[in-house]
Amino acid sequence: MAPQTLPIRDPVTGSSAEILVSQGFNCFRFTAMPDGQPLEILYAPADFATGQSRPSRGGIPLMFPFPGRIPGTTLTWKRKKYTLEAGDALGNAIHGFVMSRPWRVIDQADNQLSGEFHAWRDDPSLKERWPADFKFTAIYTLLGNTLDGHYIIENPGDTPLPCGFGTHPYFRVPLGKNMSGGENMCGKADECIVKLPVQERWELKEMLPTGRRIKLKKAKEFQAGQRYGDLKLDDVFTDLQFDGDWCQSSIHDPASGRTITQRCDSTFRECVVYTPPHREAICIEPLTCAPSSFELTRQKIDAGLRTIAPGESITARVQISVS
């Protein structure tokens, strides 16, 4: 299938976004217009729109029906085994199915695009790879300099749907370069301040949670903000701080005065933070469950695994704003 990308645009500010429909409905470009100047918010490799890059390497990959890793490539559920797809260098399945497959567009307006992936309809091979059918709808809306992601997960079948969901946004640092490649009060990535509303982390062994949660000795530093230059992370955090129904993280560039704020609703309870080796971005990934949640649940550890009954659904919301 030839790559298919579709744009949306806010008519008031001129902010825009672009979604790669043919590979995971990935919103790989969000161009905000703070001060009337175009500013790229999301990192993606230069060839990402061609569909040739790995789906998890840029933009906002959508991870479903499991975020993060499942040990090995076999899922056992209700005494039945399901063969998954190997995805990482350690031989584990990773990030689910929907981010690498074509989606269907179901509605489009100037500032909004809706897409759907219906597992057993759009890829019948998934009947042998997952315990239940699922329908995933993503709705992206631009309102000023805010990109709103509204996600609806439905169980259209007649068996319970075990699942978890997460987004994997790549936020560019620093926040001073404009689209033309010029400099606009451009600071350094290392000087950007990252605020994370976290209080605990999952202990990891070979990138998989052991089941042990550890209180952060420097929780206040994470919450108050730390220099990007002091962060080297690929960690799973939990015990997130919420203000009402929303949990908020941010990236601030002191040189330009610009701030990216990400808000996620209370459907989410974990957050992976990843600093890629190229140091051009930081990933702040809200998850509804911990990676390896199936294994942890078997050990009677609360890892956030959701089971959606036939005919039922859950919703999730993530907003990315620039000021």
Order of alpha helices (4+ residues) and beta strands (2+ residues): beta-beta-beta-beta-beta-beta-beta-beta-beta-beta-beta-alpha-beta-beta-beta-beta-beta-beta-beta-beta-alpha-beta-beta-beta-beta-beta-beta-alpha-beta-beta
